[in-house]
Amino acid sequence: MKDKGRNGLKAISEPEDRHNRTDVVVVGAGIAGLTAAFRLRQQGCNVTVLEAADQVGGKMASAERDGYVLNRGAAMVPKAFTALTRLCADSGLGNPFKDVPLSFGIPRDGTVLPLGGAGLAAALGGIRTNLLSWRSKLLLRRLLVDMLRWQRRLGHDDIEAAGRYDTELVTSYAERRLNREIYDYLIDPLLRGIYLSDPSTMSVVDFFLTLGKFAEGPPMEYPNGIDFLARHLASLVDVRTSATVSSVSRIDSGVRIVWHDAEGEHSLDSRGCVIAVNGADVVKLYPDLPDRPRELIQSIPYGSVLKGIFGLRRDPTDVPTVVVVPSCAGIGLGVTHVDSRAMPNSVPRGKAVVSGHWVDSFAKSTARLPESDVLDQMVRDMEAVIPGFSQELEFAEIVRWDTATNARYVGFYRTVAELRSLTDTDDVIQLAGDYLDISGTNTSAESGERAAAALSKRLRVGA
Ligand SMILES: Cc1cc2nc3c(=O)[nH]c(=O)nc-3n(C[C@H](O)[C@H](O)[C@H](O)COP(=O)(O)OP(=O)(O)OC[C@H]3O[C@@H](n4cnc5c(N)ncnc54)[C@H](O)[C@@H]3O)c2cc1C
């Protein structure tokens, strides 16, 4: 693997034919854009990736501090994330993932109750703890039956099937089939911890798709910061960082991309383009986007997330690796994750990195407060999950994401199914990114694969 270091990627390489023609320009070096670029390169395309930030990875980026590797966005890679494992294998990394013996917990009445593994195992783990009353424990059998039924309905990543069944709030499903306690202490914390917004607006499809993903196996261990894959893919294609695209438009011979960097504005013509940025940015930089896809993309809002990354003097051994916090706990913290257990080589010996993710409403309500006040509140919330947290704290970093993950609502899957049917066309401009499915690293990589396949077919490369 050619490792160029985390920052300073500007030195990677100049686009091959910067002022003239390249086969395909990819806008955005998040996992969606880099996957598209790598797959197109495999097909023999000459690809140039333009990235606005000064490093690759987007929401899958990492940074270094005093010998610690800090994941700025994503941190968990569940076993069901097969697009990522496929990418690793195909790009020469082999299988860098290992199953982490995961522990999972949910706080109730001031104590974090450890459950079994992820997903269903964790849900059934509720049977062995005091998380649920006996009445609720008996009702979990229904959840198991429903889960099997939903697995058959939803198939594997079938967005149209998800759209067809996306008609009920998860709260109303829980009321109809389960009870309030199971909703409050199992369903709500799972959804809130994963999507970091209010579960009461989410669909029953969100719940069963999420449970299905985590039931397939626990999150996996990876070799260093979560950006290892983005950096590896970036080393295999031409990437220009600190290069911001301002417009993508159709011309007779293909596509014209206007972009700027420290040296000024540039124009680059290509045969095709993959736009792999947030939905909100797509509509700004792609004026030719037809009305209906534009409307659909605008109807998929993003939520904000406030992430705290904490260096600790030692691993909080009694605390489960992942703790998801229910809304009824009354704090803004949605999930904690002991990152250093997923990437053990990424911290000084004996130390730990723990991340906390605060939900959309907390992120928005604290956006204008002084950082020190926000941090005080964050540390108090972390104490609720990790007793003695503040005594072990060596440093803290806060990362604000205003377009973190797409907001969940009933009807989301119908919107996405329609959007994908309109944009998976024979166009020279293809879209990829985390608004085309439930936001996540794996679904973004899949969107990059779809865009690359459509474009290579259109450009008749690799035939
Ligand atoms: C705090 C947080 C925690 C998360 N945790 C997880 C997790 O544990 N597991 C998981 O699977 N997912 C997680 N996610 C979601 C996941 O990280 C994202 O859905 C995924 O990484 C998105 O990838 P992407 O390539 O679609 O978009 P992005 O990563 O957003 O990439 C888009 C890229 O385009 C660039 N760009 C934007 N505009 C321009 C422009 N005009 N010109 C050039 N470049 C541009 C951006 O700088 C960015 O690098 C998390 C997200 C956040 C924010």
PDBQT file of the ligand as one rigid body, heavy atoms in Angstrom, charges set to zero:
ROOT
HETATM    1  C1  LIG A 501     -20.082  11.677  13.254  1.00  0.00    +0.000 C 
HETATM    2  C2  LIG A 501     -20.452  10.607  12.255  1.00  0.00    +0.000 A 
HETATM    3  C3  LIG A 501     -20.361   9.271  12.617  1.00  0.00    +0.000 A 
HETATM    4  C4  LIG A 501     -20.670   8.277  11.685  1.00  0.00    +0.000 A 
HETATM    5  N1  LIG A 501     -20.537   6.965  12.065  1.00  0.00    +0.000 NA
HETATM    6  C5  LIG A 501     -20.665   6.000  11.127  1.00  0.00    +0.000 A 
HETATM    7  C6  LIG A 501     -20.299   4.663  11.431  1.00  0.00    +0.000 A 
HETATM    8  O1  LIG A 501     -19.849   4.361  12.542  1.00  0.00    +0.000 OA
HETATM    9  N2  LIG A 501     -20.419   3.718  10.456  1.00  0.00    +0.000 N 
HETATM   10  C7  LIG A 501     -20.870   4.058   9.202  1.00  0.00    +0.000 A 
HETATM   11  O2  LIG A 501     -20.954   3.185   8.338  1.00  0.00    +0.000 OA
HETATM   12  N3  LIG A 501     -21.213   5.327   8.883  1.00  0.00    +0.000 NA
HETATM   13  C8  LIG A 501     -21.089   6.311   9.803  1.00  0.00    +0.000 A 
HETATM   14  N4  LIG A 501     -21.371   7.602   9.473  1.00  0.00    +0.000 N 
HETATM   15  C9  LIG A 501     -21.861   7.907   8.121  1.00  0.00    +0.000 C 
HETATM   16  C10 LIG A 501     -20.740   7.795   7.085  1.00  0.00    +0.000 C 
HETATM   17  O3  LIG A 501     -19.548   8.315   7.611  1.00  0.00    +0.000 OA
HETATM   18  C11 LIG A 501     -21.109   8.581   5.825  1.00  0.00    +0.000 C 
HETATM   19  O4  LIG A 501     -22.427   8.275   5.439  1.00  0.00    +0.000 OA
HETATM   20  C12 LIG A 501     -20.173   8.243   4.658  1.00  0.00    +0.000 C 
HETATM   21  O5  LIG A 501     -18.813   8.257   5.063  1.00  0.00    +0.000 OA
HETATM   22  C13 LIG A 501     -20.440   9.256   3.550  1.00  0.00    +0.000 C 
HETATM   23  O6  LIG A 501     -19.533   9.064   2.487  1.00  0.00    +0.000 OA
HETATM   24  P1  LIG A 501     -19.709   9.895   1.153  1.00  0.00    +0.000 P 
HETATM   25  O7  LIG A 501     -18.530   9.627   0.319  1.00  0.00    +0.000 OA
HETATM   26  O8  LIG A 501     -21.053   9.632   0.580  1.00  0.00    +0.000 OA
HETATM   27  O9  LIG A 501     -19.764  11.430   1.605  1.00  0.00    +0.000 OA
HETATM   28  P2  LIG A 501     -18.654  12.302   2.308  1.00  0.00    +0.000 P 
HETATM   29  O10 LIG A 501     -17.826  11.492   3.207  1.00  0.00    +0.000 OA
HETATM   30  O11 LIG A 501     -19.371  13.486   2.857  1.00  0.00    +0.000 OA
HETATM   31  O12 LIG A 501     -17.720  12.752   1.083  1.00  0.00    +0.000 OA
HETATM   32  C14 LIG A 501     -18.040  13.828   0.240  1.00  0.00    +0.000 C 
HETATM   33  C15 LIG A 501     -16.736  14.533  -0.088  1.00  0.00    +0.000 C 
HETATM   34  O13 LIG A 501     -16.994  15.538  -1.057  1.00  0.00    +0.000 OA
HETATM   35  C16 LIG A 501     -16.231  16.673  -0.752  1.00  0.00    +0.000 C 
HETATM   36  N5  LIG A 501     -16.862  17.831  -1.395  1.00  0.00    +0.000 N 
HETATM   37  C17 LIG A 501     -18.037  18.432  -1.055  1.00  0.00    +0.000 A 
HETATM   38  N6  LIG A 501     -18.288  19.456  -1.906  1.00  0.00    +0.000 NA
HETATM   39  C18 LIG A 501     -17.264  19.473  -2.800  1.00  0.00    +0.000 A 
HETATM   40  C19 LIG A 501     -16.964  20.295  -3.925  1.00  0.00    +0.000 A 
HETATM   41  N7  LIG A 501     -17.771  21.291  -4.294  1.00  0.00    +0.000 N 
HETATM   42  N8  LIG A 501     -15.810  20.067  -4.618  1.00  0.00    +0.000 NA
HETATM   43  C20 LIG A 501     -14.994  19.038  -4.257  1.00  0.00    +0.000 A 
HETATM   44  N9  LIG A 501     -15.233  18.242  -3.201  1.00  0.00    +0.000 NA
HETATM   45  C21 LIG A 501     -16.359  18.440  -2.481  1.00  0.00    +0.000 A 
HETATM   46  C22 LIG A 501     -16.264  16.729   0.760  1.00  0.00    +0.000 C 
HETATM   47  O14 LIG A 501     -15.203  17.520   1.272  1.00  0.00    +0.000 OA
HETATM   48  C23 LIG A 501     -16.142  15.247   1.124  1.00  0.00    +0.000 C 
HETATM   49  O15 LIG A 501     -14.799  14.849   1.283  1.00  0.00    +0.000 OA
HETATM   50  C24 LIG A 501     -21.078   8.620  10.373  1.00  0.00    +0.000 A 
HETATM   51  C25 LIG A 501     -21.165   9.981  10.000  1.00  0.00    +0.000 A 
HETATM   52  C26 LIG A 501     -20.841  10.962  10.932  1.00  0.00    +0.000 A 
HETATM   53  C27 LIG A 501     -20.902  12.402  10.504  1.00  0.00    +0.000 C 
ENDROOT
TORSDOF 0
